[in-house]
Amino acid sequence: MGRHHEVRAAAMAKTGAMKSALYGRASREAYMAARQGSPDPKTNLALRAVIDKYRGKSVPRDVFDRAIKKAQGGDAEVFIEGRYEAFGPANSYLIIDTLTDNENRALVEIRTAVVRKGGHMGSVMFNFEQKGVITFKGTNRDEVEENLILGDVDVISVVQEDEYIDVYTTPAGFNAAKDVLNGMGITEFETAEVQFVPNEYIDMPDEEHKQKFQELLDVLEECEDVKSVYHNVNL
């Protein structure tokens, strides 16, 4: 299991619309986390997780600061979490999580994007497993694994790929793994979140299907209601 990577592909905003949507979803997630707990990420693990998640995607700190300040104000916005499953081009699988103030709008935008690229809504959850995923630059895989084991972290695997290390944990072991890594001086992560990881990855059969799939991901990335997209395609 390596870095097949939707993660790095989604980390950089390709267009102004993607960047705007990225900042918007980071702000919403930080706002919700701060509303439900302390405004201090040192004591609010949910808020800390949001900041760590988006730090690797180059979201500036002031986006979070504004969201936290807003959460401390008198006005309360209501955002609803949703989850949609879909088949994409060439029978690919997608799980699309949303955080929106309008569920009908989110569903219509997602369904329209999927159908226009030759897919349809349907159940695909059977092909995914929820795992903590932490990716960072490093070459000391054995040392990382040893420290995680000594820290009694529920580790699934530690994978070295090029100059990156991927740590996969159970969802329950995710925060403990981050604490151990922080204790090793590792504080900058490319990815740090609990994700749906596919049991098996597939390759698109040709460039046309690959392009369609990438275009679908791009449309979803431009949708501010979309929180996260997980899929089983090697890009």
N, C-alpha and C positions, 0 to 999 in steps of 0.2 A: 504494500500500500504506500504510494508515494504522493508527491505533490502534482497531481494531474491538473492543470490548474486554472479552474474557475476562480480560485481564491486570488491568485496574483492578477489574473485577467480582470477581475472586478475591482481590484484595489486602486486602479488609476482611472479617473474620470476622463473619457475620451472626448466628450463634448461639454459645452456650457450647460446644456439641459441635464446631463448626467451629474455634473458637479453640483448643480443646484439641488437636484433630487437627493444626492448623497448627503449634503449638508442638512437638508430638510429632515431626512429620516434620522440622522444622528441627533438633531435637535429634539425631535419628538421622543426618541427613546430616552435621552437624557432627562427630558422634562418629566416623563412618566416615572422614571426611576427616582428622581428627586422628589416628586410629589408623594411617592409611597414610602419614603424613608428620609434619612438624614441628607442634607445637601453636601455633606462631606464625603467624598469618595473613599476616604480612609476607613470610614465606619459603615458606609453603605455599599455592600458588595455588589448589588445590582447596578448601581451607578458606576462603580469602578469597572465592572465588566463592560458596560457600554463604552466608556472612555477607552479602555484597552482595545476593544473591538475596532473602533474607528481610528485609533492613533496610527495604525499601519496603513490606513487609507488616506493619510495626509489631511485629515480634517483638523483645522486649527482649534486651539484651545478656547478661543473666544466664543466659538459656536456652543460649546458646553457651558461656559460661564453665563452666557445670555439665557440659555435654557434653564439652568439652575436658578438664576435670579427670577426668571418668570414663574418658576414653580413655587417660589417663596412669596409671590404676590397674591393678591386677593382673587383674581380671576382664575377659574378652573376650566381648562379645556378637557374634553372627553375624547379619548382615542380608543378604538376597539381593535383587539388583535384578531386576526383571521388566518386561516390556512387553506390553501387550495392545491389540489393535485392535478397533474395534467400529463398527457402524452404529447411530446413535441415531434419535430421532423424525424423520420426514420425510426419511429417507435422509441424515441428517447423518453426519459422520465424526468419530471420536474416537480419539486415541492416549492410552493411560493407562499411565504409568510407575509402578512400585511399588518400595518398599524395605521388606522385610518379614522377619520371623523365621518366617513360616509361609506358604509359597507357596499351599498348598491353600485356606487361609482367604481369602487375598487374591483368588484366582481366583473363589471362590464368591461373595464379596461384590460383586465387580465385575460378574460375569455376572448375578447376581440384580438388581442395580440397573439394568443396561441392559435386560434382558428386561422388567422391570416397567414400564418407560417406553416399551415398544413397539419396542425395538431388538433387535439380535442381534450376536454376535461375528462378526468377519469381517475380511478384509484391506483396509485403507484407506491404507496407507503411500504408495501411488503418488500420492496427492493432496497430499503434504507434502514440504517441503524443510527440512533442518536449517540454522538460521542463528543467529548471535549476535544477540541483541536487547537493546538498551540504551535505556531510556526515562527522560527526566528533564525537569524544568521548565526552560524557556528559550525565547528568541525569536531567538537568534543563529545560525540554521541555517547560513548561508553561512560564517560564521567557523568553526563546528564542522566542516563538511565540508572546508574548506581545511586546517585543522590535521590532520585525519585523513589527508588525501591527502599532505601534507608529511611526516607521520609514517610514510609507507609502509604504511598500514593497508589491508588488503584489504576495502574498503568495497563493499557492494552498493548501498545507498541511504541517504540522510539525508532524513527527512520531517518537516516542520513541521505540526503539527495543533493549533490553538488555542494554549495556552500550553505545550505539550509538544513535545519533539523526540524522534523515534525514529531510532536508528542501527541499521542492519542490516548485519552483516558475515558473512563466511564463518566457520565454526566456528574455523578456525585463526587468524583475525584478531581474535577476541573479546578476548583479554587485552591485545593491543597497543592496541586501541581504548580500553579502560578506562584504560590507562596514559596515553594521549594526553589523554583527558578529565580525568583526575586532574591532569595537568600544567596544564590550563586552569583548575583550581580547581573542577571539577565532581566532587563526591564523593558526592552524594546521588542515588540512582537509584530510580525507581518500579519498574523492571524491569532486571535485569542477569543474563542467563543465556543459554545456548544452548538454543534451543527448536525444536520442529517447527512451522513456519509453513505454513499451507495455500496451495496455488497459487491457490485461488479461494475466496472466501467466499460463503455462501448466506444468504438470509433465510427464516425459517420461514413457511409458507404462511398461518398464522392464529395467533390468540392462544392457542388450545388447545395447538397443537404447541409454540409458544414457551414456554408455561408448563411443559409436560412436559419440555422440554429443560433449562430452568432448574432444575427439580426434580431432574433427573438429575445436573446439575453439583453441586447442593447436597448430594446424598447422597454423591457421590464426595469432596467437600470434607470431609465428616464422617468419612471413612474414613482412619484414621491410616496404614494400609498404602500408601495412594496418595501418591505423591511429586509427580507433575505430571499435568495433564490438558491436552491440546491438541485443538482442534477447529476446524471451518470455518464456524461460525455467527456471523452478526452479531447481537449482543445489544442 
